[in-house]
Amino acid sequence: MVLGSNAQPQQLTEPIAVKFVDGTQSLARTNPATGAIELNVEPAKVFKAGESTWLLPTYSQADIDTQIPTPQLID
């Protein structure tokens, strides 16, 4: 995962949640050459499992691949 345009790639071993400054237009994409998930801006805060009261899911890629896509709602 690359957390911002100037950040170095990191190997994630646990779920994370990211927080952005209000009004930030964030974009996450997968780099086709490296397979890394890249964010276009650095998050204001990165929360690891256990650092918040939120439940962070621990889906594997196989779990995600078996999900049926749902239509995106655009307001």
C-alpha positions in Angstrom: 0.0 0.0 0.0 1.2 3.5 -0.8 -0.3 6.1 1.6 0.1 9.3 -0.5 1.8 10.5 -3.6 5.3 10.8 -2.1 5.1 7.9 0.3 7.1 4.6 0.2 5.2 1.3 -0.3 4.3 -0.5 2.9 3.4 -4.2 3.4 0.2 -4.3 5.5 -0.2 -7.2 7.9 -3.4 -6.1 9.6 -6.6 -4.1 8.7 -6.4 -0.3 8.7 -8.8 2.6 8.4 -7.7 6.0 7.1 -9.1 9.4 7.9 -8.9 12.3 5.5 -9.3 16.1 6.2 -12.9 17.2 5.5 -13.3 18.1 1.9 -10.4 16.0 0.6 -11.1 14.2 -2.6 -9.4 10.9 -2.1 -8.7 8.3 -4.8 -7.6 4.7 -4.2 -6.3 2.6 -7.1 -4.3 -0.5 -7.7 -1.0 -0.1 -9.5 -1.1 -2.6 -12.3 2.7 -3.0 -12.4 3.2 -3.6 -8.6 -0.2 -4.6 -7.4 0.1 -2.0 -4.6 -2.9 0.0 -3.5 -2.1 3.7 -4.0 -3.8 6.7 -2.4 -3.6 10.1 -4.2 -3.2 12.0 -0.9 -1.7 11.2 2.4 -4.3 10.4 5.1 -4.6 12.7 8.1 -4.5 9.6 10.4 -4.1 5.9 9.9 -5.9 3.6 12.5 -4.7 0.0 13.0 -6.9 -2.7 14.5 -7.3 -2.0 18.2 -6.5 1.7 18.0 -10.1 2.7 17.8 -13.5 1.5 18.9 -14.5 0.7 15.3 -14.7 -2.9 14.1 -12.3 -3.3 11.2 -13.2 -6.2 9.0 -10.6 -8.8 8.1 -11.7 -9.9 4.7 -9.2 -11.8 2.6 -8.9 -11.1 -1.2 -10.7 -14.4 -1.7 -13.6 -13.2 0.5 -13.8 -10.0 -1.6 -13.7 -11.8 -4.9 -16.7 -13.9 -4.0 -18.9 -10.8 -3.2 -21.6 -9.9 -5.7 -21.1 -6.3 -6.9 -24.0 -3.9 -6.1 -24.9 -0.8 -8.2 -23.2 2.4 -7.1 -25.6 5.2 -6.0 -24.6 8.6 -7.1 -26.5 11.6 -5.6 
